Amino acid sequence: MTLGQRIRQLREESGMKQRELAAKLGIGEGFLSKIENDQKLIKREDLKKLSEFFNVAHSDLETLWLANKIYDLIKDENQGLKALKVAEEQAKYVSR
């Protein structure tokens, strides 16, 4: 699940309309639509607001946010998946 999909899910489960959540975040409804459709990435500082609005773990939203950033970085690279696997191995090595 992407961050945008999770935000939409949380919003819909709470019965909130896009315009309501957009107003709480101080962004436009169109921008929120793009976030929910994974065309734009929400600001990192807004993750705390979302976690409080929907009573979900900030760390879960932040994980999805970081995953989106990583995907955006490698999606158009021919060696993107290979590089991601190498980075994963490096992260395992460093954390030992």
C-alpha positions in Angstrom: 0.0 0.0 0.0 1.3 3.5 -0.9 1.0 6.5 1.4 -1.6 8.0 -0.8 -3.7 4.9 -0.7 -3.4 4.8 3.1 -4.4 8.4 3.5 -7.4 7.8 1.3 -8.3 4.7 3.3 -8.0 6.6 6.6 -10.1 9.5 5.3 -12.8 7.3 3.9 -13.0 5.1 7.0 -13.5 8.2 9.1 -16.2 9.5 6.8 -14.3 12.7 6.0 -14.5 14.4 2.7 -11.4 15.5 0.8 -12.1 19.1 1.3 -12.4 18.6 5.1 -9.0 16.9 5.3 -7.4 19.4 3.0 -8.6 22.2 5.2 -7.2 20.5 8.3 -3.9 20.1 6.6 -3.9 23.7 5.1 -3.7 22.4 1.5 -5.9 22.6 -1.5 -8.4 19.8 -2.3 -6.8 19.3 -5.7 -3.4 18.8 -4.1 -4.9 16.3 -1.6 -6.4 14.4 -4.6 -2.9 14.3 -6.1 -1.5 13.0 -2.9 -4.1 10.3 -2.6 -3.4 9.3 -6.3 0.4 9.2 -5.6 1.1 12.1 -8.0 2.4 14.3 -5.2 4.0 13.6 -1.9 2.7 15.2 1.3 5.2 17.2 3.4 6.9 15.2 6.1 5.8 17.5 8.8 2.1 16.8 7.9 2.5 13.2 8.8 2.3 14.1 12.5 -1.0 15.9 11.8 -2.3 12.9 9.9 -1.3 10.5 12.7 -3.1 12.6 15.3 -6.2 13.1 13.1 -6.6 9.4 12.5 -5.0 8.0 15.6 -2.5 5.9 13.8 1.2 5.4 14.4 3.4 8.2 13.0 6.1 5.7 12.3 3.8 3.7 10.0 3.0 6.8 7.9 6.6 7.8 7.9 7.6 4.4 6.6 5.2 4.7 3.7 6.4 8.3 3.1 10.1 7.1 2.9 9.1 4.3 0.6 7.4 6.8 -1.8 10.6 8.9 -1.8 12.8 5.9 -2.5 10.5 4.7 -5.3 10.4 8.2 -6.9 14.2 8.2 -6.9 14.6 4.8 -8.6 11.5 4.4 -10.7 13.0 5.6 -14.0 16.4 4.1 -13.5 17.3 1.0 -15.6 19.2 -0.4 -12.6 16.8 0.8 -10.0 15.7 -2.5 -8.6 19.2 -3.8 -8.6 20.4 -0.7 -6.8 17.6 -1.1 -4.2 18.7 -4.6 -3.5 22.3 -3.5 -3.1 21.2 -0.7 -0.7 19.2 -3.2 1.3 22.2 -5.4 1.7 24.3 -2.4 2.7 21.7 -1.4 5.3 21.7 -4.9 6.8 25.6 -4.8 6.9 25.7 -1.4 8.6 23.0 -2.3 11.2 24.9 -5.4 12.4 
